[in-house]
Amino acid sequence: MDIKEKERIVQTNVLHIFKENFKVRKTDSEILDISPEKEFDKNFIKYYQSILDIFFIEQEHLGKITGKVKDTVKKVARLWQTNPHSYSPFEMQ
């Protein structure tokens, strides 16, 4: 899977996290420009923890995926290790 495909899958999942788990009522473009640390106060850890869990990324990488949502998508896509026997995270069709 190439990096653009990974970014597309990560973005879909991250947008879903915001809309379903955090009840954010913004457009996708607005969500991508959010900085969770500023938007959610202390609840932003749940957001990052959800991403780590979905993409099977080790806790030690938490500090590497912070920032605006669009930056997080790119960082997670690079950290996300896939192999032929793994399954893709939830993706809305």
TAKABEL-V517901 format. One record per backbone hydrogen bond with DSSP energy under -1.0 kcal/mol. CO is the residue of the C=O (numbers start at 1). NH is the residue of the N-H. Records with the same first field share a line. If there is no record, write none. Layout:
BEGIN
CO=NH, NH
END
This chain:
BEGIN
2=6
3=7
4=8
5=9
6=10
7=11
8=12
9=13
10=14
11=15
12=16
13=17
14=18
15=19
16=20
17=21, 22
18=24
27=31
28=32
31=34
32=70
34=69
35=38, 39
36=40
40=43
42=45
44=48
45=49
46=50
47=51
48=52
49=53
50=54
51=55
52=57
58=61
59=62
61=64
62=65
68=72
69=73
70=74
71=75
72=76
73=77
74=78
75=79
76=80
83=86
END
